[in-house]
Amino acid sequence: MSAKTDPAFPFVVNDRSLNKYAMCGLTKLEWFAGMALQGLLADGSRIDLYTNIAKASFDLAEAMIAEREKRK
């Protein structure tokens, strides 16, 4: 796993009958993008971003993950 694909809120499911473990939920990238999207949508003055708001959200999320990795 990488920082982008690590779960934001890990929830481990242990299915002993199948001898499998599973991780569920949003990835850190998806969580950060969602938080960035909320911030971008809350700022009504940024109407120019609305055509590319999904891309802007994920770009900000990737920047947050990159900065987080640098600080480790």
Jmol script that loads the backbone (N, CA, C; Angstrom):
load data "model"
ATOM      1  N   MET A   1       0.837  -1.194   0.000  1.00  0.00           N
ATOM      2  CA  MET A   1       0.000   0.000   0.000  1.00  0.00           C
ATOM      3  C   MET A   1       0.873   1.245   0.000  1.00  0.00           C
ATOM      4  N   SER A   2       0.287   2.307  -0.521  1.00  0.00           N
ATOM      5  CA  SER A   2       0.997   3.581  -0.522  1.00  0.00           C
ATOM      6  C   SER A   2       0.165   4.591   0.263  1.00  0.00           C
ATOM      7  N   ALA A   3       0.730   5.759   0.459  1.00  0.00           N
ATOM      8  CA  ALA A   3       0.012   6.790   1.212  1.00  0.00           C
ATOM      9  C   ALA A   3      -1.316   7.128   0.543  1.00  0.00           C
ATOM     10  N   LYS A   4      -1.374   7.054  -0.782  1.00  0.00           N
ATOM     11  CA  LYS A   4      -2.622   7.374  -1.492  1.00  0.00           C
ATOM     12  C   LYS A   4      -3.672   6.286  -1.335  1.00  0.00           C
ATOM     13  N   THR A   5      -3.238   5.048  -1.204  1.00  0.00           N
ATOM     14  CA  THR A   5      -4.205   3.954  -1.145  1.00  0.00           C
ATOM     15  C   THR A   5      -4.418   3.418   0.267  1.00  0.00           C
ATOM     16  N   ASP A   6      -3.667   3.910   1.243  1.00  0.00           N
ATOM     17  CA  ASP A   6      -3.903   3.520   2.635  1.00  0.00           C
ATOM     18  C   ASP A   6      -5.310   3.949   3.024  1.00  0.00           C
ATOM     19  N   PRO A   7      -5.992   3.152   3.845  1.00  0.00           N
ATOM     20  CA  PRO A   7      -7.324   3.560   4.267  1.00  0.00           C
ATOM     21  C   PRO A   7      -7.262   4.754   5.211  1.00  0.00           C
ATOM     22  N   ALA A   8      -8.223   5.666   5.058  1.00  0.00           N
ATOM     23  CA  ALA A   8      -8.290   6.837   5.934  1.00  0.00           C
ATOM     24  C   ALA A   8      -8.702   6.425   7.340  1.00  0.00           C
ATOM     25  N   PHE A   9      -9.644   5.520   7.424  1.00  0.00           N
ATOM     26  CA  PHE A   9     -10.147   5.025   8.702  1.00  0.00           C
ATOM     27  C   PHE A   9     -10.174   3.504   8.612  1.00  0.00           C
ATOM     28  N   PRO A  10      -9.049   2.855   8.871  1.00  0.00           N
ATOM     29  CA  PRO A  10      -8.973   1.408   8.674  1.00  0.00           C
ATOM     30  C   PRO A  10     -10.019   0.644   9.486  1.00  0.00           C
ATOM     31  N   PHE A  11     -10.627  -0.281   8.835  1.00  0.00           N
ATOM     32  CA  PHE A  11     -11.580  -1.181   9.464  1.00  0.00           C
ATOM     33  C   PHE A  11     -11.255  -2.560   8.934  1.00  0.00           C
ATOM     34  N   VAL A  12     -10.722  -3.394   9.775  1.00  0.00           N
ATOM     35  CA  VAL A  12     -10.268  -4.716   9.341  1.00  0.00           C
ATOM     36  C   VAL A  12     -11.379  -5.731   9.571  1.00  0.00           C
ATOM     37  N   VAL A  13     -11.683  -6.464   8.526  1.00  0.00           N
ATOM     38  CA  VAL A  13     -12.659  -7.541   8.610  1.00  0.00           C
ATOM     39  C   VAL A  13     -11.899  -8.852   8.564  1.00  0.00           C
ATOM     40  N   ASN A  14     -12.087  -9.668   9.560  1.00  0.00           N
ATOM     41  CA  ASN A  14     -11.401 -10.952   9.636  1.00  0.00           C
ATOM     42  C   ASN A  14     -12.429 -12.056   9.409  1.00  0.00           C
ATOM     43  N   ASP A  15     -12.366 -12.679   8.260  1.00  0.00           N
ATOM     44  CA  ASP A  15     -13.277 -13.779   7.947  1.00  0.00           C
ATOM     45  C   ASP A  15     -12.507 -15.081   8.093  1.00  0.00           C
ATOM     46  N   ARG A  16     -12.618 -15.669   9.258  1.00  0.00           N
ATOM     47  CA  ARG A  16     -11.854 -16.894   9.535  1.00  0.00           C
ATOM     48  C   ARG A  16     -12.272 -18.056   8.652  1.00  0.00           C
ATOM     49  N   SER A  17     -13.537 -18.062   8.246  1.00  0.00           N
ATOM     50  CA  SER A  17     -13.989 -19.169   7.405  1.00  0.00           C
ATOM     51  C   SER A  17     -13.317 -19.138   6.042  1.00  0.00           C
ATOM     52  N   LEU A  18     -12.977 -17.954   5.564  1.00  0.00           N
ATOM     53  CA  LEU A  18     -12.290 -17.827   4.277  1.00  0.00           C
ATOM     54  C   LEU A  18     -10.791 -17.612   4.447  1.00  0.00           C
ATOM     55  N   ASN A  19     -10.359 -17.474   5.701  1.00  0.00           N
ATOM     56  CA  ASN A  19      -8.956 -17.200   5.995  1.00  0.00           C
ATOM     57  C   ASN A  19      -8.476 -15.949   5.255  1.00  0.00           C
ATOM     58  N   LYS A  20      -9.282 -14.885   5.326  1.00  0.00           N
ATOM     59  CA  LYS A  20      -8.957 -13.643   4.627  1.00  0.00           C
ATOM     60  C   LYS A  20      -9.117 -12.456   5.556  1.00  0.00           C
ATOM     61  N   TYR A  21      -8.351 -11.432   5.276  1.00  0.00           N
ATOM     62  CA  TYR A  21      -8.491 -10.142   5.936  1.00  0.00           C
ATOM     63  C   TYR A  21      -8.841  -9.118   4.856  1.00  0.00           C
ATOM     64  N   ALA A  22      -9.652  -8.150   5.178  1.00  0.00           N
ATOM     65  CA  ALA A  22     -10.010  -7.119   4.206  1.00  0.00           C
ATOM     66  C   ALA A  22      -9.997  -5.761   4.884  1.00  0.00           C
ATOM     67  N   MET A  23      -9.556  -4.761   4.148  1.00  0.00           N
ATOM     68  CA  MET A  23      -9.604  -3.384   4.619  1.00  0.00           C
ATOM     69  C   MET A  23     -10.740  -2.698   3.871  1.00  0.00           C
ATOM     70  N   CYS A  24     -11.542  -1.951   4.583  1.00  0.00           N
ATOM     71  CA  CYS A  24     -12.702  -1.305   3.981  1.00  0.00           C
ATOM     72  C   CYS A  24     -12.619   0.198   4.176  1.00  0.00           C
ATOM     73  N   GLY A  25     -13.352   0.922   3.347  1.00  0.00           N
ATOM     74  CA  GLY A  25     -13.482   2.357   3.537  1.00  0.00           C
ATOM     75  C   GLY A  25     -12.758   3.181   2.502  1.00  0.00           C
ATOM     76  N   LEU A  26     -12.828   4.489   2.695  1.00  0.00           N
ATOM     77  CA  LEU A  26     -12.182   5.443   1.795  1.00  0.00           C
ATOM     78  C   LEU A  26     -10.667   5.387   1.944  1.00  0.00           C
ATOM     79  N   THR A  27      -9.976   5.690   0.850  1.00  0.00           N
ATOM     80  CA  THR A  27      -8.522   5.837   0.934  1.00  0.00           C
ATOM     81  C   THR A  27      -8.216   7.226   1.485  1.00  0.00           C
ATOM     82  N   LYS A  28      -6.976   7.433   1.892  1.00  0.00           N
ATOM     83  CA  LYS A  28      -6.571   8.757   2.369  1.00  0.00           C
ATOM     84  C   LYS A  28      -6.733   9.785   1.260  1.00  0.00           C
ATOM     85  N   LEU A  29      -6.401   9.395   0.028  1.00  0.00           N
ATOM     86  CA  LEU A  29      -6.545  10.323  -1.097  1.00  0.00           C
ATOM     87  C   LEU A  29      -8.007  10.738  -1.260  1.00  0.00           C
ATOM     88  N   GLU A  30      -8.918   9.776  -1.202  1.00  0.00           N
ATOM     89  CA  GLU A  30     -10.343  10.088  -1.339  1.00  0.00           C
ATOM     90  C   GLU A  30     -10.838  10.968  -0.190  1.00  0.00           C
ATOM     91  N   TRP A  31     -10.401  10.672   1.014  1.00  0.00           N
ATOM     92  CA  TRP A  31     -10.812  11.472   2.176  1.00  0.00           C
ATOM     93  C   TRP A  31     -10.316  12.908   2.059  1.00  0.00           C
ATOM     94  N   PHE A  32      -9.026  13.074   1.751  1.00  0.00           N
ATOM     95  CA  PHE A  32      -8.470  14.418   1.612  1.00  0.00           C
ATOM     96  C   PHE A  32      -9.156  15.170   0.475  1.00  0.00           C
ATOM     97  N   ALA A  33      -9.449  14.495  -0.638  1.00  0.00           N
ATOM     98  CA  ALA A  33     -10.126  15.144  -1.766  1.00  0.00           C
ATOM     99  C   ALA A  33     -11.522  15.601  -1.347  1.00  0.00           C
ATOM    100  N   GLY A  34     -12.207  14.790  -0.579  1.00  0.00           N
ATOM    101  CA  GLY A  34     -13.533  15.178  -0.100  1.00  0.00           C
ATOM    102  C   GLY A  34     -13.481  16.393   0.807  1.00  0.00           C
ATOM    103  N   MET A  35     -12.480  16.436   1.665  1.00  0.00           N
ATOM    104  CA  MET A  35     -12.332  17.593   2.552  1.00  0.00           C
ATOM    105  C   MET A  35     -11.973  18.842   1.743  1.00  0.00           C
ATOM    106  N   ALA A  36     -11.108  18.681   0.753  1.00  0.00           N
ATOM    107  CA  ALA A  36     -10.743  19.813  -0.107  1.00  0.00           C
ATOM    108  C   ALA A  36     -11.968  20.287  -0.891  1.00  0.00           C
ATOM    109  N   LEU A  37     -12.774  19.351  -1.381  1.00  0.00           N
ATOM    110  CA  LEU A  37     -13.982  19.694  -2.123  1.00  0.00           C
ATOM    111  C   LEU A  37     -14.927  20.531  -1.265  1.00  0.00           C
ATOM    112  N   GLN A  38     -15.093  20.155  -0.009  1.00  0.00           N
ATOM    113  CA  GLN A  38     -15.958  20.936   0.884  1.00  0.00           C
ATOM    114  C   GLN A  38     -15.461  22.367   1.013  1.00  0.00           C
ATOM    115  N   GLY A  39     -14.157  22.508   1.184  1.00  0.00           N
ATOM    116  CA  GLY A  39     -13.589  23.845   1.313  1.00  0.00           C
ATOM    117  C   GLY A  39     -13.758  24.665   0.048  1.00  0.00           C
ATOM    118  N   LEU A  40     -13.531  24.040  -1.098  1.00  0.00           N
ATOM    119  CA  LEU A  40     -13.680  24.757  -2.367  1.00  0.00           C
ATOM    120  C   LEU A  40     -15.131  25.169  -2.608  1.00  0.00           C
ATOM    121  N   LEU A  41     -16.070  24.289  -2.275  1.00  0.00           N
ATOM    122  CA  LEU A  41     -17.481  24.611  -2.467  1.00  0.00           C
ATOM    123  C   LEU A  41     -17.962  25.672  -1.483  1.00  0.00           C
ATOM    124  N   ALA A  42     -17.360  25.733  -0.302  1.00  0.00           N
ATOM    125  CA  ALA A  42     -17.762  26.709   0.711  1.00  0.00           C
ATOM    126  C   ALA A  42     -17.355  28.125   0.333  1.00  0.00           C
ATOM    127  N   ASP A  43     -16.330  28.240  -0.521  1.00  0.00           N
ATOM    128  CA  ASP A  43     -15.834  29.549  -0.946  1.00  0.00           C
ATOM    129  C   ASP A  43     -16.545  29.949  -2.244  1.00  0.00           C
ATOM    130  N   GLY A  44     -17.660  30.641  -2.112  1.00  0.00           N
ATOM    131  CA  GLY A  44     -18.465  31.012  -3.274  1.00  0.00           C
ATOM    132  C   GLY A  44     -17.745  31.897  -4.278  1.00  0.00           C
ATOM    133  N   SER A  45     -16.650  32.516  -3.885  1.00  0.00           N
ATOM    134  CA  SER A  45     -15.933  33.399  -4.810  1.00  0.00           C
ATOM    135  C   SER A  45     -15.105  32.622  -5.833  1.00  0.00           C
ATOM    136  N   ARG A  46     -14.998  31.315  -5.643  1.00  0.00           N
ATOM    137  CA  ARG A  46     -14.172  30.511  -6.544  1.00  0.00           C
ATOM    138  C   ARG A  46     -15.006  29.806  -7.615  1.00  0.00           C
ATOM    139  N   ILE A  47     -15.973  30.524  -8.179  1.00  0.00           N
ATOM    140  CA  ILE A  47     -16.848  29.962  -9.206  1.00  0.00           C
ATOM    141  C   ILE A  47     -16.027  29.460 -10.396  1.00  0.00           C
ATOM    142  N   ASP A  48     -14.890  30.087 -10.667  1.00  0.00           N
ATOM    143  CA  ASP A  48     -14.048  29.680 -11.790  1.00  0.00           C
ATOM    144  C   ASP A  48     -13.561  28.245 -11.654  1.00  0.00           C
ATOM    145  N   LEU A  49     -13.500  27.729 -10.439  1.00  0.00           N
ATOM    146  CA  LEU A  49     -13.031  26.355 -10.221  1.00  0.00           C
ATOM    147  C   LEU A  49     -14.105  25.309 -10.493  1.00  0.00           C
ATOM    148  N   TYR A  50     -15.362  25.705 -10.556  1.00  0.00           N
ATOM    149  CA  TYR A  50     -16.434  24.728 -10.610  1.00  0.00           C
ATOM    150  C   TYR A  50     -16.345  23.803 -11.823  1.00  0.00           C
ATOM    151  N   THR A  51     -15.796  24.276 -12.922  1.00  0.00           N
ATOM    152  CA  THR A  51     -15.698  23.401 -14.096  1.00  0.00           C
ATOM    153  C   THR A  51     -14.659  22.311 -13.883  1.00  0.00           C
ATOM    154  N   ASN A  52     -13.689  22.557 -13.038  1.00  0.00           N
ATOM    155  CA  ASN A  52     -12.642  21.571 -12.764  1.00  0.00           C
ATOM    156  C   ASN A  52     -12.531  21.280 -11.274  1.00  0.00           C
ATOM    157  N   ILE A  53     -13.643  21.346 -10.585  1.00  0.00           N
ATOM    158  CA  ILE A  53     -13.584  21.240  -9.125  1.00  0.00           C
ATOM    159  C   ILE A  53     -13.140  19.858  -8.653  1.00  0.00           C
ATOM    160  N   ALA A  54     -13.512  18.805  -9.363  1.00  0.00           N
ATOM    161  CA  ALA A  54     -13.078  17.458  -8.976  1.00  0.00           C
ATOM    162  C   ALA A  54     -11.565  17.337  -9.138  1.00  0.00           C
ATOM    163  N   LYS A  55     -11.043  17.828 -10.267  1.00  0.00           N
ATOM    164  CA  LYS A  55      -9.591  17.781 -10.489  1.00  0.00           C
ATOM    165  C   LYS A  55      -8.873  18.611  -9.438  1.00  0.00           C
ATOM    166  N   ALA A  56      -9.382  19.798  -9.145  1.00  0.00           N
ATOM    167  CA  ALA A  56      -8.756  20.660  -8.138  1.00  0.00           C
ATOM    168  C   ALA A  56      -8.757  19.980  -6.775  1.00  0.00           C
ATOM    169  N   SER A  57      -9.847  19.288  -6.437  1.00  0.00           N
ATOM    170  CA  SER A  57      -9.939  18.594  -5.147  1.00  0.00           C
ATOM    171  C   SER A  57      -8.881  17.510  -5.033  1.00  0.00           C
ATOM    172  N   PHE A  58      -8.732  16.704  -6.087  1.00  0.00           N
ATOM    173  CA  PHE A  58      -7.739  15.635  -6.046  1.00  0.00           C
ATOM    174  C   PHE A  58      -6.315  16.181  -6.123  1.00  0.00           C
ATOM    175  N   ASP A  59      -6.110  17.288  -6.850  1.00  0.00           N
ATOM    176  CA  ASP A  59      -4.777  17.917  -6.869  1.00  0.00           C
ATOM    177  C   ASP A  59      -4.391  18.383  -5.470  1.00  0.00           C
ATOM    178  N   LEU A  60      -5.338  19.007  -4.766  1.00  0.00           N
ATOM    179  CA  LEU A  60      -5.062  19.442  -3.399  1.00  0.00           C
ATOM    180  C   LEU A  60      -4.809  18.250  -2.481  1.00  0.00           C
ATOM    181  N   ALA A  61      -5.580  17.184  -2.659  1.00  0.00           N
ATOM    182  CA  ALA A  61      -5.392  15.981  -1.845  1.00  0.00           C
ATOM    183  C   ALA A  61      -4.010  15.383  -2.068  1.00  0.00           C
ATOM    184  N   GLU A  62      -3.578  15.309  -3.325  1.00  0.00           N
ATOM    185  CA  GLU A  62      -2.244  14.773  -3.621  1.00  0.00           C
ATOM    186  C   GLU A  62      -1.162  15.662  -3.017  1.00  0.00           C
ATOM    187  N   ALA A  63      -1.366  16.980  -3.042  1.00  0.00           N
ATOM    188  CA  ALA A  63      -0.400  17.902  -2.430  1.00  0.00           C
ATOM    189  C   ALA A  63      -0.338  17.688  -0.919  1.00  0.00           C
ATOM    190  N   MET A  64      -1.496  17.448  -0.280  1.00  0.00           N
ATOM    191  CA  MET A  64      -1.505  17.197   1.158  1.00  0.00           C
ATOM    192  C   MET A  64      -0.758  15.905   1.488  1.00  0.00           C
ATOM    193  N   ILE A  65      -0.967  14.872   0.687  1.00  0.00           N
ATOM    194  CA  ILE A  65      -0.291  13.595   0.944  1.00  0.00           C
ATOM    195  C   ILE A  65       1.215  13.759   0.728  1.00  0.00           C
ATOM    196  N   ALA A  66       1.611  14.481  -0.308  1.00  0.00           N
ATOM    197  CA  ALA A  66       3.041  14.690  -0.563  1.00  0.00           C
ATOM    198  C   ALA A  66       3.691  15.441   0.602  1.00  0.00           C
ATOM    199  N   GLU A  67       3.016  16.472   1.089  1.00  0.00           N
ATOM    200  CA  GLU A  67       3.561  17.240   2.222  1.00  0.00           C
ATOM    201  C   GLU A  67       3.625  16.374   3.472  1.00  0.00           C
ATOM    202  N   ARG A  68       2.617  15.544   3.665  1.00  0.00           N
ATOM    203  CA  ARG A  68       2.593  14.644   4.828  1.00  0.00           C
ATOM    204  C   ARG A  68       3.778  13.672   4.779  1.00  0.00           C
ATOM    205  N   GLU A  69       4.058  13.148   3.607  1.00  0.00           N
ATOM    206  CA  GLU A  69       5.179  12.223   3.443  1.00  0.00           C
ATOM    207  C   GLU A  69       6.517  12.902   3.704  1.00  0.00           C
ATOM    208  N   LYS A  70       6.650  14.170   3.291  1.00  0.00           N
ATOM    209  CA  LYS A  70       7.896  14.907   3.532  1.00  0.00           C
ATOM    210  C   LYS A  70       8.139  15.114   5.022  1.00  0.00           C
ATOM    211  N   ARG A  71       7.079  15.244   5.795  1.00  0.00           N
ATOM    212  CA  ARG A  71       7.197  15.533   7.227  1.00  0.00           C
ATOM    213  C   ARG A  71       7.410  14.307   8.090  1.00  0.00           C
ATOM    214  N   LYS A  72       7.319  13.136   7.510  1.00  0.00           N
ATOM    215  CA  LYS A  72       7.530  11.901   8.291  1.00  0.00           C
ATOM    216  C   LYS A  72       8.975  11.727   8.643  1.00  0.00           C
TER     217      LYS A  72
END
end "model"
wireframe off; spacefill off
backbone 0.3
color backbone group
